[in-house]
Amino acid sequence: MLGIIGGTGLTRLAELQILAEQSVQTPYGEPSSNILTGELNGETLLFIARHGFEHTLAPHLVNYRANIWALKSLGVEDIVAVNAVGGIADDCSTGDLCIPDQIIDYTYGREFTFCDGPGVQLQHIEFTEPYTSSLRSSLTAAAASAGIGVKDGGVYGAMQGPRLETAAEIRRMKRDGCDLVGMTGMPEAALACELELNYASICMVVNKAAGLSDEPITLDDILAATEQTVVHAKQILVSLCDARRS
Ligand code: HPA
């Protein structure tokens, strides 16, 4: 089954025909929100709001372990995450969409593994390709059939937040090879991998990263860009459901 993790701009999926809503208890505490079971374009899926339905959880306070564990416990095999990001690469401008293929993790102090309890089997997960290639291909194909242009591949730099970056941090990230900057891509991707789930992301570029534009980054501008870009992200999800049904 498909699970969608909705980020900023996607705390609700209005197109989802909700069939059930459940509160899931996990060994890691409470997930960010209740989990919705619903139908999108005839495909049954689960939906969770990463920052809560009211968008109150900061990126470093999201219980990523509970979210991933809850989705797995309810039968999810494929996770599509939706992430709002800043654009670093020249071809990642406000309003663009990208299906990243790599990650650099700059976060700290988060619960980032399931391998830390007594008696828990130590795993060194294979994480060379942090996003599942087949699920990425399904997303790029879904975008193509919906007539939506996406950048196929890119490096997601996961920063701690909740503040935005300094210009020097973005210059460093650019030198490191990052195309996008966000705050929630990790440890989510690694946790999904530890539980052997397929995982891919639709990144919505909602601003140019710090220092790359003459204009200051304002929350109002970010929210306005998110509102516009999420329309396309949702069309990709609908198209993905179409393809999964047939
Ligand atoms: N930096 C980090 N995370 C973000 C940004 C940004 O510029 N825009 C949206 N999420």
Boltz pocket constraint, residues with backbone or C-beta under 6 A from the ligand:
constraints:
  - pocket:
      binder: B
      contacts: [[A, 84], [A, 85], [A, 86], [A, 87], [A, 159], [A, 163], [A, 164], [A, 165], [A, 181], [A, 182], [A, 183], [A, 204], [A, 206], [A, 207], [A, 208], [A, 209], [A, 210]]
      max_distance: 6.0
